[in-house]
Amino acid sequence: MRWRPESAANDAAVIEGSWREPERFAVLFDRHAPHIYRYLARRAGGQVADDLAAETFLAAFAKRDRYDLSRPDARPWLYGIATNLVNQHRRDEARHYQYRITHAAAAEPEVPGHAERVAADVTAQAMRALLAEALAMLPAGDRDVLLLIAWEQLTYQEVSMALGIPVGTVQSRLHRARAKVRQVLAGTDAAATYEELTTNE
Amino acid sequence: MNEMELLRELAQETPLPAPTDLDAARARLVAAITADPATYATAAAQATVHQAYPSTGRPVNLLRPAAPAPVRSAVKVMYGGAASAAAVFLIATLPSIGDIHGRLLGHRVTATPLTITLVIVLIVAEIALWLWMARAVGQGRRWARILSVVLTALATLELQGQHGVLSVFLAWVTFLTGLAVVWLLWRPASRAYFKRYPLRADYAGITLGRQRYPLAYRPAVFVPWADVEQIILYTGYQAGASAPWIGIRRREGAPALPYGNEQAPFCPVPGVVAGATQRIKGLRIDRERLAAVTAAAAPGVSVVEGRYEERFRLTGAAVGPALALLAVGVGLGVLWHTQLVFLLLAIPAVLALAWRPVALLADHAGITLGSERLLPRSPVVVIPWADVQQIILYSGHTSSGDQVPYIGVQRPEGAPALPYGNEQSPWCPVPGVAAGATRRIKRWQLDRERLAAVTAAVAPGIPVTEAGNDPTQRIEGPGQRED
């Protein structure tokens, strides 16, 4: 047998190997857990991300024998599981957005400085609150697509694999979600002010 | 700035977690992996842990994994076989139906008491055999699995020449049960349970199995990961023959082993005690898996590959004549009704097929270049690392003009003369390489990465150079290679 370091094997090979030798699955964790954890922290907050990341990999480990080996990259599969878990903990996610809304609204600029700088900080906080509000208002399916693309940089194809929906549906959901977010942001003039400030800098 | 950019900016607020943030999640996954039935299925069946107690001093079997489902089914089926034999026994020995003995069993029970006794003894023996086999199979004994095939084959003999309903019934039950058992025990899921693991690494630690010596044996040794500093693969000797060995260097202050607390005699790494070494000859150690398990269970422990061996492989050139010899032996043996011809021709043929001498060995001692010629054998050349300047891989030509890869060892001026071939090698582009210190890579394969890794581990600083492409290019160990 030729020496092949574990890191050189692709995800599908690792998962296939883990069918007979389960300990190999730890490699998949070491490879992808930081990003999955961050995704979960972004969506549901740091307090539950730990728990959800563990559950994601436990679920992945439990159904590793059903993994489609024709896909060398396991990220879409893991993101799909993580997204399903987030949707099962929708209350946590909603609470997280609520926290962001109130936290952003209540936040005061920490460093007193230039008047424009202060104004920019305030507007940025307001934008974040609005964004969180817009995300909270989105239907779950649309939100999944939007965040996997905007935050995790997945391609349409990868989102389609992760959520098990056709690419066309991914595109239409993304379009709808973006339109809604834009609508919420445009509902105030904060967006315009913010844009103005950021472009002037 | 559009909404996507705003979203990305929002996402920037959450950084990647620190490695310690993932510890709890990783621990949960590791627990799940350890509890997975497949882990048990592939884990050692023979592993035992030596403990100071109980007072009997016998090794206590702590690590025996749960049997996989097919093996458990096989054990149940075998108990079923015992039960059916017991039922027949009961019916046959009930005095009230003594008259039907003959009709049912097909034996003349009224003939002699000896016949009756014999029948009873046979059935009791069969019950005992079922129970004994069921127990052995449940414990994962290798011989039990093989014996089950032999017994089932023998059971087919019982199918003929039986009279009487019960005898025929018992013969068929035995045969069919045996078939079911064989099928269950030889399924892929069961196979790993019966594998002999002289070495086991899991999340608890490393277990070195029982080590056999000519007149004694050393019980299995378990070393928890907390005590392990390094795992070393090296060349050891037993009864004068070299073989691959594995040794565990334990941290200072680790508890004493029940046996062999002196330095291992052939291990080049100090601090490895004899009791924590194990010969792995004849067993293919899965280095990749050992490294994977070690990396997963004890990330700080390094695996030092101190031995790389390649042997000549079977090729068409060797198989053809050997098979021809075998065929002639069998043919003449049948023709002349004698086994002598067969023995004279076929056994050498089989031996020739089975004999696979070492082509290349790199270990702590140096580089061993095997003998290419079989008859008469040219001497094996051992070049200690002190005499190695670099290892060169290049291509040359055979006498028929085919291009063939070569391996050569460049030695410093003034190195001791080789037993033969002290002139410059004809194809080697590097001057100062003696022909006797080169070998064709033919009928064997060179894994350059492993050679480079072992060289880097046991003789750091000695380059493995590919002279064919770029004389200055060095192949480094896999850990240093960034593709």
Interface residues (C-beta under 8 A of the other chain):
Chain A: M1 R2 W3 R4 P5 E6 W19 R20 E21 P22 E23 R24 F25 A26 V27 F29 A33 P34 H35 Y37 R38 A41 R42 G46 A49 D50 D51 A53 A54 F57 L58 F61 A62 M127 R128 L131 A132 L146 L147 I149 A150 W151 R178 V181 R182 L185 Y194 E195 T198 T199
Chain B: M1 N2 E3 M4 L6 L7 R8 L10 A11 T14 P15 L16 P17 D21 L22 A24 A25 R26 R28 L29 V30 A32 I33 D36 A38 T39 T42 A192 D202 Y203 R284 D286 R287 E288 R289 A291 A292 V293 A295 A296 A297 D447 E449 R450 A453 P478 G479
